[in-house]
Amino acid sequence: MPKGSSHHLAHRSSHRPHRVVLLVDENSNPFEMSCAIEIFGLRRPELGRELYDFRLCAAAPHTRMRDGFFTLTGVAGLEAAEDADTLIVPNRPDTGTPRAPRVLDVVRRAHARGARLVGFCSGAFTIAEAGLLDGRRAACHWMWAESFRSRFPGVRLEPDVLFVDDGDILTASGSASALDLGLHVVRRDHGAEIANHVSRRLVFAAHRDGGQRQFVERPLPRVRDESLGPLLAWAQERLGEPLTVAELAARARVSPATLHRRFRAQLGTTPLAWLTGERVALACRLIERGEERLDVVAARSGLGTAANLRARLRRATGLSPSAYRRRFGTGGGEALVS
């Protein structure tokens, strides 16, 4: 299990939501800043509670954003990062320019006191520059992979994934994957049901696994429509059935090999991996909604047996079914029963 993945939230104060602070530096990208605001900063009164206490901070009163698009003013100083439970570090396209020492000091202090660090896009450079990624896994944009490796050879870079969750340090590869990683953080903090709600507000895919490829070559289709959309929707309505890759291929009227190629091209994963991920996500939602019988959850989600459910859930979340229910469930029970 990644470092700090299951008990990270335990240190936060009980009287306030988890505090997320986005640190903006000179020449930061506006897109990733907007992703953080959208996921962590918006109020969601329909949920009946605040998910996060979100703040922006910057090293200077006037911060020029990327390419001079605009200047950010009126946000808190670096002192606002000192009580962050999660600190989103600066990212910017000029990766060769060193970060300001006082910014790196803030990042180091946050990590030392147990805060979670999140880097969007080139944010991995900031965390590595602070000396916090040696010997650890990280993701960065494919355009900067070679540069990152040469500057930080001690980091275990995974250059062809959307994001990496290494427990208390999480990094996303590119701009759009900031949304994927942000939703992953919400799912880790509040469960699949809340994450799905946030994704619906975003009109964004509820779950793209971090291990999916960053960059997918998509040649022009040889037929009018090779989209997997209809097949995915059909399969999602039948997750409790014993679906196989062969049955998915038959439904799509292609060979299993062709289906595999289309999944790789369009989703960056395999049909079996996608199907398993959807079943685990359904199992999580069933547990959150109060289903106490482990065999029922396994059957309805298509995972088959309680043993398989336990193994898949622990692999995906780092938690046993009972621990997952205690953390995210609405029923308040202590254990799931077989």
C-alpha positions in Angstrom: 0.0 0.0 0.0 1.3 3.5 -0.8 2.8 5.6 2.0 0.1 7.3 4.0 -2.8 6.2 1.8 -5.2 4.9 4.4 -4.7 7.0 7.4 -3.8 10.4 5.9 -7.0 12.1 6.9 -6.7 11.1 10.6 -4.5 14.1 11.5 -7.0 16.8 10.4 -9.0 18.8 12.9 -12.5 17.5 13.5 -14.0 21.0 13.5 -13.2 21.9 9.8 -13.1 20.1 6.4 -9.8 18.9 5.0 -7.9 22.0 4.0 -6.5 22.1 0.4 -4.2 24.9 -0.5 -3.0 25.7 -4.1 0.3 27.4 -4.2 0.7 29.6 -7.3 4.1 30.7 -8.5 5.4 33.0 -11.2 4.4 31.7 -14.7 2.0 29.0 -13.3 -0.5 27.4 -15.7 -4.0 28.9 -15.4 -5.7 25.6 -16.5 -4.4 23.5 -13.6 -5.3 26.3 -11.2 -8.9 26.2 -12.6 -9.0 22.4 -12.2 -8.1 22.7 -8.6 -10.7 25.4 -7.9 -13.4 23.4 -9.8 -12.8 20.2 -7.9 -11.8 21.4 -4.4 -13.1 25.0 -4.2 -16.7 24.9 -5.4 -19.4 24.7 -2.8 -21.7 21.7 -3.1 -24.8 22.4 -1.0 -26.6 19.5 -2.5 -24.3 17.2 -0.5 -25.2 18.8 2.8 -21.6 19.3 3.8 -18.4 20.9 2.7 -15.9 18.5 1.3 -12.9 20.8 1.4 -11.7 24.1 2.8 -9.9 25.5 -0.3 -7.5 28.4 -0.5 -5.1 30.0 -3.0 -1.8 31.4 -1.9 1.2 32.9 -3.7 4.7 34.0 -2.9 4.1 37.6 -4.1 1.2 40.0 -4.0 1.2 40.2 -7.8 1.8 36.9 -9.7 2.2 36.9 -13.4 0.6 33.8 -14.9 1.8 31.8 -17.8 2.8 33.9 -20.9 1.4 37.0 -19.2 -2.2 36.0 -19.8 -3.1 37.8 -16.6 -1.7 38.8 -13.2 -3.1 37.1 -10.1 -3.7 39.4 -7.2 -5.7 39.4 -3.9 -4.8 36.0 -2.7 -3.1 35.0 0.6 0.6 34.9 1.1 2.7 31.8 1.7 1.6 31.6 5.3 -1.7 30.2 4.2 0.1 27.0 3.2 1.4 26.4 6.7 -1.8 24.6 7.9 -2.6 22.8 4.6 -3.7 19.2 4.9 -3.1 18.9 1.2 -0.7 21.3 -0.7 -1.0 21.5 -4.5 2.5 22.7 -5.6 3.2 25.1 -8.4 3.5 24.0 -12.0 4.7 26.0 -15.0 6.1 25.4 -18.5 9.6 26.8 -17.9 10.7 23.7 -16.2 14.4 24.6 -16.5 14.0 27.7 -14.3 14.6 26.9 -10.6 11.7 27.5 -8.2 12.1 30.2 -5.6 13.8 28.9 -2.5 11.0 30.2 -0.2 8.5 28.3 -2.3 10.5 25.1 -2.0 10.9 25.7 1.7 7.1 25.8 2.1 6.8 22.5 0.2 9.4 20.8 2.4 7.8 22.0 5.6 4.3 20.8 4.5 5.7 17.4 3.7 7.6 17.2 7.0 4.5 17.8 9.1 2.6 15.1 7.2 0.6 17.1 4.6 -0.2 15.4 1.3 1.5 16.9 -1.7 -0.1 17.0 -5.2 1.7 18.0 -8.4 -0.2 18.7 -11.6 1.6 18.5 -14.9 5.1 20.0 -14.3 4.4 20.1 -10.6 6.6 17.0 -10.3 9.6 19.2 -11.0 8.7 21.3 -8.0 8.5 18.3 -5.6 11.6 16.8 -7.0 13.5 20.1 -6.7 12.5 20.2 -3.1 14.3 16.8 -2.7 11.2 14.8 -1.8 10.9 12.4 -4.7 14.2 10.5 -4.6 13.4 6.7 -4.6 9.7 7.4 -5.1 7.3 7.0 -8.1 6.2 10.1 -10.0 4.5 11.1 -13.3 5.1 14.1 -15.5 4.1 15.2 -19.0 5.6 13.0 -21.7 7.2 16.1 -23.3 9.4 16.6 -20.3 10.2 13.0 -19.4 13.7 13.0 -20.8 14.5 16.3 -19.1 13.1 15.1 -15.8 15.1 11.9 -15.9 18.3 13.8 -16.6 17.8 16.2 -13.7 16.3 13.8 -11.2 17.8 10.3 -11.8 16.9 9.2 -8.4 13.1 9.4 -9.1 11.2 6.4 -10.4 9.5 8.2 -13.3 6.5 6.5 -14.9 6.4 8.5 -18.1 3.4 6.8 -19.8 0.6 7.0 -17.2 -2.0 9.6 -16.4 -1.1 10.0 -12.7 0.8 8.3 -9.9 -0.5 7.9 -6.4 2.5 7.3 -4.1 0.5 7.8 -0.9 1.4 11.2 0.5 2.8 12.4 -2.8 0.6 12.3 -5.9 1.6 13.6 -9.4 -0.4 14.0 -12.7 1.2 13.9 -16.1 -0.5 16.6 -18.2 -3.1 19.3 -18.0 -6.3 17.2 -18.5 -5.0 14.5 -16.1 -5.2 17.1 -13.4 -8.9 16.4 -13.5 -8.3 12.7 -13.3 -6.0 13.0 -10.3 -8.3 15.5 -8.6 -11.2 13.1 -8.9 -9.0 10.3 -7.7 -8.2 12.4 -4.6 -11.9 13.0 -3.9 -12.5 9.3 -4.3 -9.8 8.5 -1.9 -11.0 11.0 0.6 -14.8 10.6 0.3 -15.5 7.4 -1.6 -16.8 6.5 -5.1 -20.3 8.0 -4.7 -19.1 11.5 -3.9 -16.5 11.3 -6.6 -19.1 10.3 -9.1 -21.2 13.3 -8.0 -18.3 15.7 -8.5 -17.6 14.2 -11.9 -21.2 14.6 -13.0 -21.0 18.3 -12.1 -17.9 18.5 -14.2 -19.5 16.5 -17.1 -16.2 14.5 -17.0 -15.4 10.8 -17.0 -16.0 9.5 -13.5 -13.0 7.3 -13.4 -9.9 6.9 -15.6 -7.3 4.8 -13.9 -4.0 6.4 -13.3 -2.2 3.5 -15.1 -3.8 4.4 -18.4 -1.6 5.8 -21.1 -1.1 9.6 -21.4 -0.9 9.9 -25.1 -3.1 7.7 -27.4 -2.5 7.6 -31.1 -6.0 7.6 -32.7 -5.8 7.1 -36.5 -8.8 8.0 -38.6 -11.4 5.1 -38.4 -11.7 2.9 -41.4 -15.5 2.7 -40.8 -18.1 5.3 -40.0 -18.0 4.8 -36.2 -15.6 2.7 -34.1 -16.5 4.5 -30.9 -16.6 2.3 -27.8 -19.3 4.4 -26.2 -22.3 2.3 -26.9 -20.5 -0.9 -25.9 -19.3 0.6 -22.6 -22.8 1.8 -21.8 -24.2 -1.6 -22.5 -21.6 -3.4 -20.4 -22.1 -0.9 -17.5 -25.7 -2.0 -17.2 -24.7 -5.6 -17.0 -21.7 -5.7 -14.6 -23.4 -8.3 -12.4 -23.5 -10.7 -15.3 -20.6 -13.0 -16.1 -19.4 -10.9 -19.0 -16.3 -12.0 -20.8 -14.1 -10.2 -23.3 -15.4 -12.6 -26.0 -18.9 -11.5 -25.2 -18.0 -7.9 -25.4 -16.3 -8.5 -28.8 -19.4 -10.3 -30.0 -21.6 -7.4 -28.9 -19.4 -5.0 -30.8 -19.3 -7.4 -33.8 -15.6 -7.6 -33.9 -12.9 -10.2 -33.0 -11.4 -10.1 -29.5 -8.1 -9.0 -31.0 -9.8 -6.1 -32.7 -11.7 -5.1 -29.5 -8.4 -5.2 -27.6 -6.8 -2.9 -30.2 -9.7 -0.4 -29.9 -9.6 -0.4 -26.1 -5.8 0.3 -26.3 -6.3 3.0 -28.9 -9.3 4.8 -27.3 -8.9 4.2 -23.6 -5.3 3.2 -23.2 -6.2 0.0 -21.3 -7.5 -3.5 -22.0 -11.1 -4.7 -22.1 -10.5 -7.0 -19.0 -8.8 -4.2 -17.0 -11.7 -1.8 -17.9 -14.3 -4.3 -16.9 -12.6 -5.1 -13.6 -12.2 -1.4 -12.8 -15.9 -0.8 -13.4 -16.9 -3.7 -11.2 -14.7 -2.5 -8.3 -16.2 1.0 -8.6 -19.7 -0.5 -8.5 -18.7 -2.6 -5.4 -17.5 0.6 -3.7 -20.8 2.3 -4.4 -22.8 -0.7 -3.1 -20.8 -0.7 0.1 -21.2 3.1 0.5 -25.0 2.8 0.1 -25.1 0.3 3.0 -25.1 -3.2 1.6 -23.7 -5.3 4.5 -23.5 -8.7 2.8 -20.2 -9.2 1.2 -21.4 -12.1 -1.0 -24.2 -9.9 -2.3 -21.8 -7.0 -3.1 -19.5 -9.5 -4.9 -22.4 -11.0 -6.9 -24.1 -7.7 -7.9 -20.8 -6.1 -9.0 -19.7 -9.1 -11.0 -16.6 -9.9 -8.9 -18.0 -13.3 -8.1 -16.7 -14.3 -4.7 -16.1 -12.5 -1.4 -12.4 -13.4 -1.6 -12.0 -11.8 -5.1 -13.9 -8.7 -3.9 -11.5 -8.4 -0.9 -8.4 -8.7 -3.1 -9.6 -6.3 -5.8 -10.8 -3.7 -3.3 -7.6 -3.8 -1.3 -5.6 -3.5 -4.5 -7.6 -0.5 -5.7 -8.1 1.4 -2.4 -5.7 -0.1 0.1 -8.6 -1.0 2.3 -10.5 -4.1 3.3 -14.3 -4.0 2.6 -15.0 -3.5 6.3 -12.5 -0.6 6.5 -13.9 0.9 3.4 -17.4 0.8 4.8 -16.3 2.3 8.1 -14.7 5.2 6.2 -17.2 5.9 3.4 -20.4 4.0 4.2 -23.6 5.7 5.3 -24.9 2.8 7.4 -22.4 3.2 10.2 -21.8 -0.5 10.6 -18.5 -2.0 11.7 -18.2 -4.9 9.4 -19.4 -6.6 6.3 -20.6 -10.2 6.6 -20.1 -13.0 4.2 
